[in-house]
Amino acid sequence: MIERDLIPHFGATDLRELNEEDLLVFVSAKIEAGLSPRTIETTLSVLRRVLSLAHRRGEIPRNPALRMGEIMRRVDRRAATEVRRADAWTREEVATLLAVARKHDPRFAPLLHFLLSTGARRGEALGLKWEDVDFDRGRIVIRRAFVANQLTTPKNGKARSVGMPPMLAAELFDLVAQRRVEAMRHGWGAIPEFVFPSETGGPIHHANLERSWMRLRKKAQALGVRPLKLHSTRHTYASLALASGKSVRWVAD
């Protein structure tokens, strides 16, 4: 990547003068050359590492590649001829998805129901603990996420409280009873602290979650459900909330 892309483009550039606009020009040139966004982003990550080391040694005042995600989004907006529409499932597709999950993967079904009912991110679902679920008030506090196989804060670094619809509350309440049975069967002293644990009681590995989702998505597709990404549960939640009369501000919060 250094020899093929970075040196030919930046070889004569003084790193002390490099700015975000230069990176935008680089990305645009590589898109026109036919490179995929993933390859371009990986190449930029090499440059970002070099700039980070140079900044640490005091050789440049700042690292212009720190906001690489924003740089890629700006390129997308410049190249786009229309606003990209976030994909969301219809109510009918949601019902089919949940029915298929409950029939073919009952362990995955409550997690999918949670994502569709709260708009939470998958990492936030994997990091959810029973201490975060308030059945009395009908609220769930999102205070952590399991990302890159480690616990961290939510994406914006802040906790938030979301409503727990009655159907979701009923499913989670039943889930507590199921976890108690599992704990007794495995000889655990208590139920796992995570609401959606792996079969060994710890957090679910992202690769295993993705495999479960791909199997389920294929079965649902055969019944007419569009094969969207799991992240579309978040867009679906927002879309259905707006359709039911919630304000944009309410959904954003």
C-alpha positions in Angstrom: 0.0 0.0 0.0 2.9 2.3 0.8 4.6 1.6 -2.5 1.5 1.4 -4.7 -0.7 4.2 -3.3 0.9 6.4 -0.6 4.4 7.2 -2.1 3.1 7.9 -5.7 0.5 10.3 -4.3 2.3 11.9 -1.2 5.9 11.3 -2.1 6.8 14.9 -2.6 4.6 16.3 0.2 6.0 17.8 3.4 4.1 16.0 6.2 4.2 19.2 8.2 2.0 20.8 5.5 -0.4 17.8 5.1 -4.1 18.6 5.9 -7.5 17.0 5.7 -8.2 18.5 2.3 -5.1 16.6 0.9 -6.5 13.4 2.3 -9.9 14.1 0.7 -8.1 14.5 -2.7 -6.3 11.2 -2.1 -9.5 9.3 -1.3 -11.3 10.8 -4.3 -8.4 9.9 -6.6 -8.4 6.3 -5.3 -12.1 6.0 -5.7 -11.8 7.1 -9.3 -9.0 4.5 -9.7 -11.4 1.8 -8.7 -10.2 1.0 -5.2 -12.9 -0.1 -2.7 -13.7 2.1 0.3 -12.4 -0.6 2.6 -9.0 -0.7 0.9 -8.8 3.1 0.9 -9.6 3.2 4.6 -7.0 0.6 5.3 -4.4 2.5 3.3 -5.2 5.7 5.2 -4.8 3.8 8.5 -1.2 3.2 7.6 -0.7 6.9 6.9 -2.5 7.7 10.1 -0.1 5.6 12.1 2.9 7.3 10.5 1.5 10.7 11.3 0.7 9.6 14.8 4.3 8.7 15.4 5.5 11.9 13.9 3.1 13.9 16.1 4.3 12.0 19.2 7.9 12.9 18.4 6.9 16.6 17.9 7.7 16.6 14.2 4.3 17.8 13.1 1.8 20.0 15.0 -1.2 17.7 14.6 -2.4 14.5 12.9 -4.8 15.4 10.1 -5.8 11.7 9.7 -7.2 11.4 13.2 -10.8 11.9 11.9 -10.6 9.3 9.2 -14.2 8.3 9.5 -15.4 11.8 9.0 -13.1 12.2 6.0 -14.6 9.1 4.4 -18.1 10.4 5.1 -17.3 13.8 3.5 -16.0 12.0 0.4 -19.2 10.0 0.2 -21.3 13.2 0.5 -19.3 14.9 -2.3 -19.6 12.0 -4.6 -23.2 11.3 -4.0 -25.9 12.4 -6.4 -28.7 11.9 -3.9 -29.1 11.4 -0.2 -28.6 7.8 0.8 -31.7 6.2 2.4 -31.2 4.3 5.5 -32.7 0.8 5.0 -35.4 -0.2 7.5 -37.8 -3.2 7.6 -41.6 -2.8 7.5 -43.8 -4.0 10.4 -44.7 -7.1 8.5 -41.0 -7.9 7.9 -40.3 -7.4 11.6 -43.0 -9.8 12.5 -41.6 -12.4 10.1 -38.1 -11.9 11.4 -39.1 -12.4 15.0 -41.2 -15.5 14.1 -38.4 -17.1 12.2 -35.9 -16.3 15.1 -38.2 -17.8 17.7 -38.7 -21.0 15.6 -35.1 -21.6 14.4 -32.9 -19.8 16.9 -34.7 -19.2 20.2 -31.5 -18.1 22.0 -31.0 -15.3 19.4 -34.7 -14.2 19.3 -34.8 -12.2 22.6 -31.6 -10.2 21.5 -33.2 -9.4 18.1 -36.4 -8.4 19.9 -34.4 -6.1 22.2 -32.6 -4.4 19.2 -35.9 -3.8 17.3 -37.7 -2.5 20.4 -35.1 -0.1 21.7 -33.0 1.0 18.7 -29.8 0.0 20.6 -26.6 -0.9 18.9 -25.5 -4.6 18.8 -22.5 -3.8 21.1 -24.9 -2.2 23.6 -27.1 -5.3 23.5 -24.1 -7.6 24.1 -22.9 -5.4 27.0 -26.3 -5.2 28.7 -26.5 -6.6 32.2 -29.5 -7.5 34.4 -28.7 -4.6 36.7 -29.5 -2.3 33.8 -33.1 -3.6 33.4 -35.7 -2.0 35.7 -38.9 -4.0 35.4 -40.7 -1.8 37.9 -40.2 1.4 35.9 -40.2 -0.2 32.5 -36.8 1.3 31.7 -33.5 0.0 30.4 -30.2 1.9 31.0 -27.6 1.7 28.3 -24.3 2.2 30.1 -21.8 0.0 28.4 -21.1 -1.9 25.1 -19.2 -5.0 24.2 -17.1 -3.9 21.1 -14.0 -5.6 19.6 -14.5 -8.3 22.3 -14.0 -5.9 25.2 -16.3 -3.8 27.4 -16.4 -0.1 26.8 -18.7 2.9 27.1 -21.5 3.5 24.5 -20.4 5.1 21.3 -21.0 8.7 22.5 -19.5 8.0 25.9 -22.8 8.7 27.7 -25.3 6.5 29.4 -29.0 6.8 28.3 -32.3 5.4 29.4 -34.7 3.8 27.0 -38.3 2.7 27.4 -39.1 -1.1 27.7 -42.3 -1.9 25.8 -44.6 -4.4 27.5 -43.9 -7.2 25.0 -40.2 -6.8 25.5 -40.6 -6.7 29.3 -42.6 -9.9 29.2 -40.0 -11.7 27.1 -37.1 -10.5 29.3 -39.0 -11.5 32.4 -39.4 -15.0 30.9 -35.7 -14.9 30.0 -34.8 -14.6 33.7 -36.6 -17.9 34.4 -34.8 -19.6 31.5 -31.4 -18.3 32.8 -32.1 -19.7 36.2 -32.8 -23.1 34.7 -29.5 -22.9 32.7 -27.6 -21.8 35.8 -28.9 -24.9 37.7 -28.1 -27.2 34.8 -24.5 -25.9 34.6 -24.0 -25.7 38.3 -23.5 -22.0 38.3 -24.1 -20.2 41.6 -26.2 -17.5 39.9 -27.5 -16.5 36.5 -25.0 -14.8 34.1 -24.7 -11.1 34.7 -25.2 -10.4 30.9 -28.8 -10.4 29.6 -27.7 -12.0 26.3 -24.8 -14.3 27.2 -23.0 -17.0 25.3 -23.7 -20.6 26.3 -20.8 -20.5 28.7 -22.2 -17.4 30.5 -19.9 -14.8 29.2 -20.5 -12.1 26.5 -21.2 -13.3 23.0 -18.3 -13.1 20.6 -19.1 -10.8 17.6 -18.2 -13.5 15.1 -20.7 -15.9 16.7 -23.4 -13.3 16.7 -22.8 -12.5 13.0 -23.0 -16.2 12.1 -26.3 -16.6 14.0 -27.6 -13.5 12.2 -26.6 -14.7 8.7 -28.3 -18.0 9.2 -31.5 -16.3 10.4 -31.4 -13.7 7.6 -31.2 -16.4 5.0 -34.2 -18.2 6.4 -36.2 -15.0 6.6 -35.2 -14.0 3.1 -36.9 -17.1 1.8 -40.1 -15.7 3.3 -39.8 -12.3 1.6 -37.8 -10.4 4.2 -35.2 -8.1 2.6 -31.6 -9.2 3.6 -30.5 -6.1 5.3 -27.7 -5.7 7.9 -28.3 -6.4 11.6 -27.7 -2.7 12.2 -30.9 -2.0 10.3 -32.7 -2.9 13.5 -31.7 0.6 14.6 -33.0 2.3 11.5 -36.2 0.2 11.7 -36.8 1.3 15.3 -36.5 5.0 14.3 -38.6 4.6 11.2 -41.5 2.8 13.1 -41.3 5.3 16.0 -41.7 8.2 13.6 -44.5 6.5 11.8 -46.3 6.0 15.1 -46.3 9.7 15.8 -43.1 10.2 17.9 -41.2 13.4 17.2 -37.8 13.5 15.6 -36.4 15.0 18.9 -37.9 12.1 20.9 -36.3 9.5 18.5 -33.0 11.3 18.6 -32.9 11.4 22.4 
